[in-house]
C-alpha cells in the first residue's frame, strides 16, 4: 500500500516542469514508480500511441529499483512506448550512436569503451607530452580527462593546478587525446554528453524528433548529473520539451570526479517562477536520532521528520587503534547479530582492501596469472563480478592468443567485452579454481593442470614458482593472501557503493584527519554554505541505516570531545 501525505500528493499531481527535492529515506523512487502508472496512460492519450515517458536514472541500480517498484504497483514491467533506463544509455541510444556519423562521416557507429581502455590505446600518441621532463600521461591518465561544454579540459572533474607553459602542454595533450578519440570513434562515457550536446546544437531536428518520441522525461538522481547533462535537457526544453521532472537530493551528490554539479540542481530548485517546486521533508527509513545526526550536515531551514515511532539504539561510537580495525568490525557484528542487514562503510579503498584481505601483493610466481586468478576469486566472493571478469578476460586472451601483440590483444578485448557467453565461462573458470586451503606448491600444480584442461591446451601451462621461497611452499594460499576475511563474507564496501541502499545498521569508519581523500570528524560539522563532497559522503553513509548508526573513530579522540560533537546520549566502546 502506498501511503500519501500532502507533500507526496503535490508531487503526484504536478505536471509540466517539476523539481522534487527529496531527503534520504523519503521514498522518492517509490513515488516516481507510483506516478508512472498515471503518466504512462496520460502521455499516449495526449500525444499519440507512439509517444511515451522516458524515466532516466544515474545508475543501473536506481533504474532497476524503479522498474521493480513499478511492477509491484502495475503488475508488469514498463513497456513500449515507455522507457526506464540510465541517462547514459538514453543519450547513447537516441542521440550519439545513431547520429555520430553526422559529425564524423567515416565512422558509421562509434565504440563506447570503459575508461581504462583509453589508457592502453593512446599511450603511443601521447608519450611525447612532458611537463618538467616527466610524461604527462602518467600524472594525467587519459581515462580521467573530461571536456567541458565550453571546450575546456578537466582532470577528475577539476581544473589541473598548472600555469603558463605547463597548462598549455596539458591542454595540447588533451586536444590530441580527444581529437584522436573522436576521429576514430572511440568514446568513453565521459565523452558521451559532450558529443550529444554538439549533435543537438548542429542538428536540432534530432532533438525535435526526440521530444515527439518522449514528450515527458523524468530525471532521477539528478544531483549527480553534469553541467553538460543539464545543458542537453535545457536544449530539449528549447526544442519543445514541455514536461520534465527533475528528482534528487543535492546533499547526496558524490560524483564531482565525474563532473557532477549539484549546484545546477539547486539553481533550478530556487527558480520558483519557471518550475513547480516540491519537497519531501519526511523520512520513512531512519529513526529520528539518526536523522538528527546526519541533518547537522545540511544547511536548509526545513527539518526532516522521521515517521518511525521509536528509537531502538543510541548513536554508537567505536574507538580503534590503527592496524586493529578488524577488531571493531568483529565487535560491531557481534553487537548487531540480531539484525539481518548490517554493513560497514569506508571512504578509503586502501582500508577497504585491508579489511577484505586484498593488501597482500607479493607474487610468488614468475607469471602474473596465478595472482590475478586469486584476486579475481576474491572479487567474485565479494560480488564484484565485473572486476573479476575484466581481470580474468585479459588472462584468457593471453593464453588463447600467445602470438598477438599488445595492441592486437587490446582490440580483441574491447570487441569481446560484452560477449555474455564468454563472461559466463569466465565466471565458471574462477568459481572452479582449486581450493585456497591448499598450500602454495600444491595449489600451483593443481591450478596449472586445471587451466590446461579448461582451455584444452596442447602443452601444460607452467606458472614457474620463484625459487628460494622457503617455508612459503607449505603455507596455504588462504594464509598467504589473507582470504579468511573474505570467506567470512563481511559486508564491507565504500560509501559510493551503498548510495541509494538501506540497511538495518551501519558502521562508518572515520580517519584521524582529512588529508587527501580521507574523511574524519573534522568534516562532521554544520556547513556555512553548501557542504563540500567529504561532508556529503558522511551524510550519505549516515543516512543509510534504519535502527543503528555506529561510527568508528581513532582511539586518541577523547570521550568529552565525542560528547561535544554527538551529544551526551551516545554509547562509546573503548
N, C-alpha and C positions, 0 to 999 in steps of 0.2 A: 504494500500500500504506500502511495506517495503522499506524504503529509505536506500541506501547503500553509504558508503564512503570508502576511501582506507583502513581504519582500519578494517571495517566490512568485506570487500572483502578478506582481508588477512586471517581472521579467517575462513570465509566460505570455502575458497579454501584449507586450511591447512588439511593435513592428516598425520596420524602416532601418535607420542607423542606430544601433543599440550597443551600449557597452555595459558589461556586468563586471564589477569589481567584487570578487568572491573570496572571502577569507578561508584559511585551511579548514577542512572538515565540514564545510557548509553544504556539500553535495552538488557542486556546480555541474559535474559530469552527469549526475542523475537528472538534474534539471534540463540539461541540453537534450538528453535522450528522451525525456518525457515530452518536451516541447516538439521534438522532431516528429512525433506521431501526428500532431496537428499540422505542422509545416509541410510534411510530405503529401498531405491531402490538399492543402491550400494552393501550393505553388502550381501544380499541373492544372488545377481548375482556373487559375488566373492567367497563366502564361502558355498553356498547352501541354499535351501529354509528353512532349519530348524535352521539356524543361524540368529541372529538378533542383534539389538542395545539395550543396557541397559542404559537408561538415569536415573541417580540417583541424588536425591537432599537430603539436610539435613532435611527438614521439609515437612509435608504434604501440607502446604500452597504453598510452592515453587513448589512442584511436581504437584499439581493441576493446578497451573498457567501455567506451561509448557504444560500440556495436553490441556488446553483451548486454548492457543496460537496456538498449533499445529493444533487443529481442525479448528481454524479460517483460517489457511492457506490451509490445505488439504481438509477440508470438513468433515473429520472423525476423531474420536479418534484413537490413535495409537493401533495397534492390533498385535497379534502373527504373526511372532516370535519375535516382538519387545516389549519393556517394558519401562514404565515410572513409577518409584516408589521411595521410600525413601531408603537411603543407609542401614538403619537398617533392613527394610523389605527385601531388596535384600539379605543381609547376612543371615538373619533368614531363608528365604525360600529356598535358594540354597546351603547353607553351614551348618548352625547349626542344624536346625530342622530335616532334613533328615539324617544327619550323626553323630549326637551326640552319638548315641548308640555305635559307634566305639570307643569312649573314655570311656564311662561308659556302659558296656554291659547290666546291669539290667534296664536301662532307655530306653524304646522304643522311647519316644519322650519327650523332656523337656517342662516345662511350663514357659512361659515368663510372669513375674509379673511386675506390677507397683512398682517402687522403694519403696514406703512407706509400701507396704505389707510385705516386708522383715523384717522391724522393728517388726511387730506384730508376725511374725512366729519364730523369732530367739532369743527373749529375754531369753527364758528358757535355752538356751545353752551358752549364752554369759554373763549372770549376774555375773558369778564367777570372771570375769576380773576386777581388780580395780587398779587405779592409785591414790596414796595418799588417800587411803580409800574411794575413790569415784568410782562408777561403770563407766567403760569406755563407756558402752552402751549409757548413756545419753549425754555424750560430743561428742562422735564419732558415730553417728547413722549409723547403717548398710547400710541404703539406700544411704549414701554418700561415701561409701568406694569403691574405684576403684583399680583394679590390673593392673599393667603396663606390657608391653611386656617382661620385664626382671624380672617379679615376685616380684616387689616392690609394696608397698601399699600407696595409696594417700587418703586424705580426702578432698572432694570437689575440686578435681583436683590438690591439693598441698600436699607437704610433711608436716606432722604434726611437730610442734615445740617442739619436745621431744628429750631427750638424754638418754643414758645408759639404766638402767633397765626399765624406763618408755617407752622408744622406743621399747624395747624388749617385754614388755607387750602388747603394741599396735600391734606389728607385730604378736604375738601369737593370739591375739584377732581376727585379720583379717584372719589369716590362718585357725582358727577354723570356722569362718563365711563362708569363701569360700569353704572349704572342705565339710562342711555340705550342702551348696547350690549345689555344683557340684555333690556330691554323690546322692542327692535327685532330681536332675534335675530341680531345682527351680532357674531360672536365671532372672536377671534384664537386661535392655537394656545396662547398664554399663558393664555387663559381656560378652555380645554377641561378641564384636570384639576380646576379649582375647580368647574365646573359638574357634572362627573362625580361627584365625591365627594358633592355635595349631592343628586344624584339617588339615589345608593346609600343615603344616610342616610334620605331621606324615603320611598323606595320599595325596601325591602330585598328584596322578591320579585324585582326586576330582577337583583340580584346573585346570588340563589339560582339563578335560571334560567341566568345566565351561567356559574356554576360547573358546572351539569349539562352545559352545552354544551361547556365546556372544563375538564375536571377536572384538567388539568395545564397550567401556564403556565411557560414559560421566559422569563426577562427578561435579555436580553443587554445589554452596555454599561450595566449598572445603576448604575455610578458617576456617570452623567450625568443620572439621574432626580432629580426634585424631591421635596421633602417631601410634597407632595400626591400625587405618583405613588405614593410608598411607602404613603401613607395609603389609597389606593384598593386596593392589594393586601392591606394589613392588613385592610381591611373585607371583602374577598372571602374571606380566611382565616377571619374570624369567621363568615362566612356559609356556610362548609363547604368551602372550597378546602383540600385536604389535600396536594396535590402542587404545589410551586412551586420553581423553580430560579432562583437569582439569580447571574449571572455577570458578572465585571468586574475592573477594576483601579483602585482609588481614586486611585492616583497619576496616572492618565490622565484625570481629571475636569477639563474645560476650560470648563464652561458655567455658571459662577456667575451670569453676567449673565442666564441663563435659569432661575435659582433651582435649579441643580444642587446637591445636598447630599451630597457623598461621605462625610460623617461618618455618614449613615444606613446606608450600606453597611458601614462599619467597625463600627458598633454591632451589626449582625446578625452580622458575621464573628466578633465576640467572644462571641456568645451560643451557646456550645457546648452548653448544656443543651437548647435548643429547636431547634437547627439542626445538620445534618450539615455539618461544615466541611471543605472540600477546598482544597488549594493546588497551583499549578503553579509550581515554582521552577526550571524549566529553560528555556533559550532556544534555539530552532531557527533563529532569524533572524540574529542578530548574533554576530560574533566576540567573544572574551572581553574584549579591551581596550575594545571599545565598551560591552559590558555593564558593565564596571567603571566606565567614565566616567559613565554615567547612574545607576548604583547609588548614587553619592555622594548623590543627592537623595532616597533612600529612608531611612526610619528603622525598618525592620523588621529583626529579627535574622537572618532566613533569607536567605542569599546566593543569587544567581541564577547558575546554571552554564550556560555555553554548550555546546551539543552539536556546534558546528563545530570541526574538529580544529586548524586553523591560524590564524595571524594574518597577514593579507596586507599590511597597511599600518599605520604609526604614526598616532596621532591627529595631524591636520594643522591648523596654525593659520595663517591668512592675516591680515596686518596691513594695514589700509586707511586712507586719508585720506578725510575727509568730502567727498563730491562725486565721488569716484573709485571708488565701489562697483562700477561696471561692469567695471573692470579686474580686480577679484578674481573676478567671475563668469567672465570670459573665461579667466583663468588656471586656475580650477578646472575648467572644461570641457575645457581643453587637457590637464590632468593626468589626467582621468578618461575620455578618449575611448575607452579600451579596454573600458570598461564600457557596458552597454546602458541601464541605468536610473539616471540622475543627476538630482538635484533640489536646488533652492535654496529655503530657507525663511526667512521673516522674520516678526517679530511685528507690525511697523508697517505698516499699509496704505499710509501715505504713502510709505514706502520701496518697497513692492511696486509702487505706481503709478509711482514714479520709474523703477524698473528695467524696467517694462513700457512706459514711454513715455507714461503716462497723465497726466503732470504738466502738460502744456500745456493751458491753459484758455481762451486768448484766442479770442473768437468774431469771425470776420471778416464775419459776415452780420448783418443786422437780424433775421432769423428764427433760431430755435434749432434748426430741423430739420436743417440740414447738420451742425452739430457733434454732434448726437445720433446721426446716422447713422454718423459717423466713430467715435464712441465705441462704438457697438453693434458695428461691424465689428471693432474691437479686442477686445471681449469675446468675440466669436464665434471669433476667431483663437486665443484662449486657452481655448477650450472652456467658457466661462462662458455657455452658451446661455440660461439663464433670465434673466440680467441683460440680455442683448441683446434678447430677446423682449419683456420688460417695458418696456424703454426705447422700442422702436420701436412697440409696440402703442399707446402714447399718441399718437404721431405719426399713426398710421393713423387713429385715431378723430377727431383734429382735422381731418385732411384730408377725410375722408369725411362728417363731421358738423359743418360750419362754423357751423350755426345753434344748436347745443346749448350751454347754459350749462355752467359748471364742474361743478356738482353732477350734472347730467344725464350729462355725459361720464364722470364717475367711476362712476356707477351702471352704465352700459353696459360700461365697462372691467371692473368686478367680475363682471358676469354672463358675460362672454366670456373670462375669464382662462384657463378650461380648455377652450376651443374649439381642439382639436388641429389641425383643418384650417386655421384661421386662423393658428395658431402656425407651421405648416409653410410657409405662404405668406410669413410674416414672415421666416423663415429664408432663403427664396429671394430675397426683396427685398434683404436685407442682403448675401447672397453675391454677387449680380449687380451690385452697385454699380460705377460706373466706377472704373478703376484709380487708386490713390493716387499713382502715378507722374506723373499729370497735374498741371500747375500749377494754382494756385488758381482762376484765371479760367476755364480750360478745364474743370476738374473741376466747377465750379459750373454752367456751361452744360450740360454733358452730364448731370449729375445732375438738373437741372431737367427736361430732356427725358425722362429715364428715369423719374422719379417720375410725370410727367404721363401717360406711356404706360402705366406699370404699373397705375395706378388708373383709366385711361381717363377722365381729366378733360376737360371741355369746353374749358377755357382753361388755358394753360401756367402752371404754378406758378412763382413768382418768389421766390428766396431773398433778393434785394436785398443785394448786396455793399455793404459800407460804403465810403464814399468815402475818398480820400486814403490808400490802402494802400501806395502807392509800389511798392517792389521786391517786396513780398509777392505781387503779382499773378503774378509769373513764377516763384515758388518752388513746388516740388511739395508736394502735401498730405502726402506721406511725410515731408518735411523739416520742414514747419510743425508737424506733430503727432507727430513723432518715432515713426513706426510701424516703423522699421527693426528695432528690438529685438524687436518682436512678430513680424516676418517671420522672424527667426532662430529663433523659437519656443523661446526659453529656457525651461527647465522651472522656473518660479518660482511659489510660492504662499505663503499664510500657514500658520502652524503648524496652525491649526484644520482646514485643508483636507487636510493629509497624515495626520491622525489615522486609525489603522487600516490605513495603507498600508505597503508595503515597497519599498525602493529598494536598488540596489547601493551608491550613495554619496549622502551628504547634505552640503550646505554650509549651516550655520546662521549667520545674521548676528546679532551682538550689538551693542548700542549702548554708548556710553561711560558711561551712567548708567542708573538705573532709574526716572527721573521719569515720572509719568503712566503710560502703557501700555507704555513701553519696558522691555526686558529687557537685562541686562548681566551681566558676570562677577560683579558684586556679588550676583546672585541664585544664582550657582552655588556653593553651599556646603551642607554637611550640615545638615539642619534639626534643631532640638532637639525639635520635635513634628511633627505632620502638616504637610507642606510647603504653602506658600501657592500660589496659582494661577500666579504667574510661575515659580516653581520647577517646577511641574508642566508648564508649557509647554516649558521646556527639556528636561525628562525625556521628553516625548512626541517632540520633534524629534530628540533624540539617540538614541532607541531605534528609529528607522526604518531605518537602513542595515544592510546585510549586511557590507560589506567595508571601507568607508572613512567615517570621521566627520571632517568638516572644519568648522572654526569660524572665522568672520571677526570680528576684534576691532579696535577703533581703534588706530592706529599708536602713540599715545602710551603704551600699555601696554608696559613693558619686558620683555625676554625672561626675566629672572630671576623676575619675578612670574608669568609664564606657566608656567615650570618648577615654581614653587612650587605653583601651582594644579593643573596637569595631570601633574606628574612629569617626569623627565628624558627619558623615552622618547617624545618628540614631535618633529614636524618643523615648523619655523617658516619661513614665507616672508615676507620684509620687504616 
